[in-house]
Amino acid sequence: MTGVRVLRIAAQVEAASLALLLANLLTVHTEAVASLGGPVHGTAYLIVILTVRRASADPAARWQAWIPGIGGLLALRRLRRVETPTPPEAYGP
């Protein structure tokens, strides 16, 4: 798997697991959900940070990866913007 694909998967897992943990906390607070969701979220968070560090030298993307929950998605968006520059003909004459 490429670094961007790993980052995309880890960022989605991180965001979804945080949403699940917060929903669980605000509603029924089931111990089993917290016991499973916490390590999943933490692992995905660490994978996001390490993958962005390996994939890019862009300091903004690296800082964004440290934001819990949405940092991976923000860094992924930043990396896509940096990797795909706008073609010159898009600027017009």
Residue pairs with C-beta under 8 A, 6 or more apart in sequence:
3 51
3 54
3 55
4 55
4 76
4 79
4 80
6 47
6 51
7 48
7 51
7 52
7 55
7 72
7 75
7 76
7 79
8 76
10 44
10 47
10 48
10 51
10 72
11 44
11 48
11 71
11 72
11 73
11 75
11 76
12 72
12 73
13 40
13 44
14 41
14 44
14 45
14 48
14 68
14 69
14 71
14 72
15 69
15 70
15 72
15 73
17 37
17 40
17 41
17 44
18 41
18 68
18 69
19 69
20 33
20 37
21 33
21 34
21 37
21 38
21 41
24 30
24 33
24 34
24 37
25 34
44 72
45 68
45 72
48 65
48 71
48 72
48 75
49 65
49 66
49 71
52 61
52 62
52 64
52 65
52 72
52 75
52 79
53 62
53 65
55 79
56 62
56 75
56 79
56 82
58 78
58 79
58 82
60 78
61 75
61 78
61 79
61 82
62 75
64 71
64 74
64 75
64 78
65 71
65 72
65 74
65 75
67 74
